[in-house]
Amino acid sequence: MIVVTGATGNIGRTLVLLLADADKDVVAVSRRPRPDAIPAGIGHASADIGDSASMRPVLEGADAFFILLGGELNAHGENPDALLEVALEAGVKRIVLLSSQLNSTRPTAPSHARLRAFEAAVRASGADFTILRPSGFASNAYAWAESIRTKRTVYAPFADVALPVVDPADIAAVAAAALHEDGHEGRTYELTGPEVISPRAQATALSRALGEAITLVELSREQAHAQMAQFMPAEVIDGTLDVLGFPLPAEQVISPDVANVLHRPARPFGEWAAANVAAFQ
């Protein structure tokens, strides 16, 4: 049995479906009652990954465990050892942790201290583990959805700074492989898209997908900070803007790991835009 946390998000929802399609016994975990997004026939449990006691009955008898921390759990919560202890006592042998590229490129960033603690706990657990460190998500473009729908306009800082954003579906596919295939034990995968792409180029790709012109309005750092403060924890904003505006060379490197694991190229942003164009119409 494979237990997947974060099962209603961009990555977890796709991961659950991939595992089910591979005929794996999967349990999708969410804090809310069973969501409509989880099809009938797929197991579901209501639990909170931030409360290890609530995860104990869910993990009982599980072979593999996908750990995705969401929202405030990336900043604070139980000691990671509490969750790992429950998992190992339940019989989990394989753990896949969703972490972040910043834990390799900016290893002292305060915003990612908790993810670093989880990485250390997973490595020390004694279980077979795989750590996924994705770059920025293509789906971060959903932040532009309302302004594109209503004004055909994208508001973004650092309009011409290019980064290799990754399709969450590719992250899910790598996670699926690590959860049920051998050969990924002890590996840390850097997951990026196949190209570096700027906000201006992303807007062009969305314009092509829509078949309509989209205008890009470049924000100052201060304007972007105020905008991000509406949905992002304060301690994360400055670090995010540093990456978006002044990336380190390592943050612009295109990793081969998606292609190596999946035996196909990573999906470019334009494919993500075409597949998700309904959100912007």
C-alpha positions, 0 to 999 in steps of 0.5 A, a space after each residue: 500500500 502507498 500512502 500519498 499526502 497532499 492528495 488534492 494538490 497539483 502534484 498529489 492529485 496527479 500522483 494518486 491517479 498515476 499510481 492507481 493506473 499502475 494498479 497500485 493500492 493507494 490511499 489518498 490523504 487530505 485534511 478534508 472529507 473525501 474530495 470529489 477530485 479523488 475518483 471512486 475506487 481509490 482509497 481515501 483517509 482524512 488525516 493531517 500530516 502535521 499531526 503524526 497521531 492522526 497519521 498512525 492508523 492511515 500508515 498502518 500496513 503501508 509499504 511506501 509513503 509520499 510526504 508533501 508538506 503544505 502551507 504553514 507546515 513548511 514553516 512550523 510544526 511537529 519535529 519531523 522525527 515524530 512523523 518518521 517514527 510513526 511511519 516506521 512503526 507502521 511498517 513503511 519501508 520506502 519514503 519519498 519526500 517533496 523538498 525544494 531546489 533551494 535546499 541545494 542552491 541556498 542551503 541556509 535560507 531561513 524559509 526552508 529550514 523546516 524542509 531541511 530538517 525533514 530531509 535530514 530526518 528522512 535520510 537518518 530514518 533507515 528507510 529507503 528514501 528518495 528526495 525530490 528537489 523541484 525548481 519553481 512550478 509551471 503552475 505558479 502561473 495560476 497566480 495570473 489566472 484572474 488578471 488574464 481572464 478579466 484583463 488579458 494581462 500578466 503582472 509580474 516582476 523581473 519580466 526577462 529573468 529566465 528560470 527552468 520551471 517544472 510541470 507538476 505532472 512531471 514531479 508527480 511522475 518522478 514521485 510515482 516511479 520512486 514510490 513503486 520502482 526499484 533503483 531510486 533508493 538514496 537518490 536526490 533528484 533535482 527536477 526542472 523543466 527542459 528550458 529556461 523561460 522568463 515571465 514574458 515568455 510564459 505570457 507569450 506561451 499562454 497567449 498562444 494557448 488562448 489564441 489571444 494577445 496578453 499584455 505583460 506589466 512589469 512590477 517593481 520589487 516593492 509592488 510584487 512584495 505587496 502582491 505576494 503578501 496576499 497569499 504567501 507567508 512573510 518569511 518566504 517572500 523576500 527569498 522568493 523575490 531573490 530567486 526570481 530576480 537574482 538567480 544563482 547560476 545553479 538555479 538556471 541549470 537544466 537538470 537531466 533528472 526528469 528525463 533520466 527517471 521517466 525516459 522522456 524529456 521534461 515537458 516545456 511550459 508551453 505544453 503545460 499552458 496548453 493543457 491547462 488553458 481552461 483556467 485562463 479562459 
